[in-house]
């Protein structure tokens, strides 16, 4: 019987070891999160073109309000309106191009050509330093479009 008493704790230990090996792990393995895909340039351009349409209206309205408040002169307002008009027409062309069936390389080239023929940099240069703030949002959005298609900023 003494031998049985000496073996009994070993038997209990063996049973506990076997039971614990048969249990599933308490923590589930985790998989790393999927990397976030970069936003395609077409989407960046499309979003900027949509924002541009609203910003054009805001720039013209703000310039008229600034003129009425005596903070901008009539020539600045006329130049801002010309700048906004050129941007609005370019934006319509960019939007139409993005909706075309052309591949991205062709769309990109057409967007860059349209930006260069719009004369935006020349028009921007004619806006007085004091009135530049009124078109700052337009410049940021146009630069976003130009950067997305590989062009140079205004």
Secondary structure, 3 states (H helix, E strand, C coil): CHHHHHHHHHHHHHHHHHHHHHCCCCCCCCCCCCCCCCCCHHHHHHHHHHHHHHHHHHHHHHHHHHHHCCCCCHHHHHHHHHHHHHHHHHHHHHHHHHCCCCCHHHHHHHHHHHHHHCCHHHHHHCCCHHHHHHHHHHHHHHHHHHHHCCCCCC
